[in-house]
């Protein structure tokens, strides 16, 4: 069926990526990050396929509301669902929701831990702790380990279900054999925290620190779990200039396409769109019925891509509902027709990485900014 814009998601490609990841990290359990609507791909369908077809049983969301929506949509599926960031543990009525919806909060502050342990209704809720090892965002401070131990002891808790931290520079590498030195510094701090807790008699059931960038560089895989996100959707998580050091060769699981709404010749000196951007040479312009209302950022202006082998460039300002692609000359572009599909990105991950690099952003943003106006089609 013709769509003005659609994201076609290949679930079989996701399955292939799981298989490849299993070869890179065969000894680790997998906690799959599906926050931000499955990185823009549709969280419900991603989770359903991952659970039913790929036997993935642990998932991660960013917020309590996001996790509740997912659990409500999949009441018959028995998987673990972590809430990583906006846990709202300070509020008693919110803590009850973790019990009602079988959710696992990742506790990132000593005050939240004390609130959770002080709530008798949560006495059987597994404790997952995130420590700050240098990213200085969320996380219990290493200097607060004694406070953590005191809180656990006071509540009669003798174990931590999942101990975590997060790398700040896993997207960068020192060389082909090693990630950024700051990753080593953080990982050393994480090991110190583990030793302090275990020396005090606390059992730690699970540990994780490796995100996509770390996994790609074979780092921090000595823990029980890994927490991949972007890589399973296809692209490398490493920054431009560092990707040559990645072990990852994933397939992009989505194709984003629109169709030509209007096609017309232009001459040098003509202007187009808001701001009256001048055309620099003769050619053909294709108008696409997508814009920033669909998640096609204004930063697409100037992005160069190949369309069916013909080089084109997003010319002029991206509007709320429309974008213009300019093709220099007229002979090659004559192959295009009104109604013809135009792929913005496809299953070759290098294409979406190129888009992100040209916009001076990251593929995370390119994926997640797609709005509900873009139809999702699962194949």
N, C-alpha and C positions, 0 to 999 in steps of 0.2 A: 504494500500500500504506500502511495506517495506521501511523504512527510516533508514539511518545510524544513525541519531539522531533526535529526535523530542520532542517538548514540546506540550503536549496535554492539552488544556485549557478548563476546564469545566465551561461554562458560567452559567449553572444552579447552580453550587456551589457559584459563585459570587452572584447570586440572593439570595441564602440562607444566605450568609453573610450579605447582605443588610438587610434582614429580621431580623436577629439576632441583628444587630446594631440598628435597629429601636426600639427594645425592651430595649436596654441599654440606648439609648438617645432619648426617644420618643418626646421630646419637642424641639429638635434642628433641624435646617435645615442643609443639608449636602453639603459640598464642597469637592468633591472626587479628591484626588491627583492622577494624571495619568502621571506624569513626567517620564522621562527616559524610554520612550516607554512602558508606563503602567507597570513600575517596571519590565521590561523585557518580559511582557506577550503579548505585541502588543497593542499599545495605541488605534489604530483605532477601532479594534474589541471590546475592552473593553468599549470605549466610546459609540459606536453604540448600544451595548447591554444594557448598563446602562441607556442610554437615552430612547431607544424604549421600553424596557421590564420592567425597574425598575423605570421609571419616574425621573431619576436623571438629574438635569438641571444646575448644577454648577460643573465646573471642574478646576483643577489647573495644570499648566505646570511650568517648571523651566525657560525656555528661550523664547524669542520672536520668534526665528526661529522654535522651537518646536511647539509653538502655531499656527503659520502660516501654517505649514505643516498639522496640525490637522484640522484647519478651511478649508483649501483648499480641504481636503479629505471628508469633511462633510458639503458641502455648504447649504444643505437643512435642516439641523438640527438646531433648535433654542435653544441654550443653552448659558450660560455665561461661558467665558473662561478667567481665570486669568493668568497673567504672574508674577511669584514670584521673580525671582532672576536676570537674565540677561535681564533687561528691555530695556536698551539702550536709555533711555529717554533723554539723553543729546543731542541727534542728531535729528534735525528737520525732516529729511527724515524718521527716524525710528518712530517718533511720529505719522506721517501720517499713518503708517501701522496699528496702533491701531484703527484708524477710519475706514480704508478700510476693515479690517478683523473683526471688532466688538470684540475687545479684551479689557480686563481690566488690566491695569498695577498696580502692587502693588508698591507704591512709598516708597523707603527705605532710602532716603536721602533728606535733606532740599534743596540741590542744584537741585536735580531732580524735586522736587515739584515746585520750582521757575521756572524752565524751562518749565514745563508742564503748569503751570498757566499763564505764559507769552506768550504762543502760542495761539493766538486767534482762530486758527482752532480747538483747543481742549477745547473750552470754555464749551461744553456740555458733555465732557467726565467725567464719574463718578470718584471721587477721592477715592482711597483706600490707606490707609497709614499703614505701618508697623513700629512699634516702637521697639527699642532695650531696653529690660527690664533686661538685664544681660547676654545674650548669647554672646554679643560682636562679632557679625558676621555682618549681615545686619540689618538696622533699624535706624530710626531717633532717636536721643538721647532725653531723657526726658528733658534735659536742653534746648532743642531747641523748646519746645512747644510754647514759645512766638514768635519765628520766624515763626513757622507754622501758628499761628493765624494771624500774620501780613501779611503773603503771601495770606492766604485765604481771609482776609478782603480786601486787595488790589485788588484781582481779583473778588470781589463781591460774593464770595462763602460763603454760610451759612450752609453747611452740608458736612459731610464725609460719603461716601457710605459704606465703610467697614473699620473698625479699627481692626488691628491685632497686635499680637506679637508671639513669638515662644519660647517654653520651651527648655532649655538646658539639663535637666536631667529627662525628663518624662519617660525615660526607666528604672529609678530606683525608689525604694520605701523605705519609712521609716519603714513601717509595713503594715499589711493587711488592715489598715484603712486609710492610708495616703501616698501620694507620697513623694519624697525626699524634705527636708525642703527648698532647693533652689527653687523648684517649687512654694512654698507658697510665697517666697520672690519676685519672678518675677511677680506672679499674683497680689500681693499687689501693685507693681509698675504700672501694667497695669490699675488697678482700679484708682490709683491716676491720671494717664494720662487722663482717661475718665472724671474724675471729673473736671480737669483743662479745658478741651475742652468744656464740656457742660456748665460750669460756665461762660465761655466767650461767650455763646450764639450759639455755634456750635451744630447742630443736628447730632447725630450719628445714621445712619440707621441700620447698622449691625456690629456685633463684633464677633471675634473668637480668640481663643488661643489654644484650645485643639487639639492636634495631637493624633495619635493612642495610645501612651503610657498613655497620660492623660485620654483619654476616657476609656481605660481599667481599670483605677483606679478611675473612677467616679469623675474626677476633672476638673474644669473649664467648667462645663456644664451649668453654669448660663448665658453664652453668647448666642447670637441668633444662631450662627453657630458652627459646628465642622469641622475639617479638617482631616479626616481619610485617611491614605495611606496604609501602610503595612498590617494592620489588615484585610482589605477587600480582600487582596490577600491570606489570610489564617493565617500566623503565628502571634504569639504575638510579640509586639514590645518591650516587657520588656527584660531586660538583664538576663542572666543566674543567678540564685540565687534570682531573684525577681519575676519570673513568677508565683509562687504560689499565689501571691497577685493580679493576673489578673482576671477580670470578663469574659475575652474573650475565647470562645471555637470555633474559626472559622475553616472552612474547607480550606485546601490548594487547590487553584483552579487549580493547574497544576500538571501534571505528566511528569517528564523528564526521557526519556529512550533512550537507544541505544541497539545494538544487538551484539552478540558475533561474532567477525571476525575470531578468531582462538582460539583453546582450546588445551592445551597440558600438560602432566605431567612434574613435575620438582622434583629434589632431593635436599636435603640440600647441600649447597655449590655452586649450580648453580648460575649464575648471570643473571641479566635481565636489558635491556634497557640502556639508556644513564647513565653514571656513574657506570655501571656494579654493580648495587645493588645486594648483595648476598641474596639468598634464605636461610632462617634459618631452614626450615624443609621440609620434603617431602610434596607434594601437587599437586594442579592443578592451572594453570594460564589461565585466560580468557583475551584475548586482545579485547578491545573495540575500534571502529574507531572514537573516539572523543578525543579531547585534548584542550589545551589552545586556539587553533584557533576557538574553538566552545564556549569558555568561561568556560571550565573546568580548573580552576586555578591549577597551580603547587602545591598549598597548599593542594590539595586533597591527596597528598602523605601521607599515614598513616591513612587516614580516614577509619573507620571501619563501615560496614553496613551489614544488613541481605539481602540476595538475595534469594527469594523464601524459606525463612527459614534457609538458610545456611549462616553462618557468613563468610564474605569476607573482604579483606582489600586492598585499593589501594596501590600497591607495586611498589617501585621505582619511578622514575621521570615521571610525566605527560609530554608527548611530545606535539608538536603542533597539531598532528593529531591522536595520539594513547594514550591509558592508559591501565594499567595492573591491574587486580584484582587477588589476590592470595587467594586460598582456601586451608587451612591446611588439610592434609589427602587426601584421594581419593574416599572414598565410597560415602559421601554425595554429593560431587561435580560431581559425575558421572551422575547426573540428567541433567546437562547442556549440550547443543548441540550448534554447530555452527549455527548462524542465530537466536538463541533464544534471545528474548527481555530481557533486564536487566534494571530494574527501579532504577535510581539514587535517585529520590525522587518521592513521590506520594501524595495522598490527605490527608494522616495523617500528620498534620503540625509538629508533633514531629520529623519527619525524617529530614526535611530540617533544623529545629532548631538544631538537633544533628550534621548535617554536618557543619553548621556555627560555632557551639561551638567547634567542634574538630579542625576547621581551625583557631580558635580564631578570627573570624570575625562576621558579622551580616547577617541575611537573605536578607537584602536589597542588599548587594553586591553579594551574591550567585545568586539571581534572575537577577539582572541587568547586570551582566557580560556575560550572554548568548548572543552570536553573531548571525548575520543573517544566518550563516551556519546551525543553528538549525531550522528545519522547525517548524512552528507553526500550530497546528491543533486545530480547535475550535469545541467543541462538546456540 
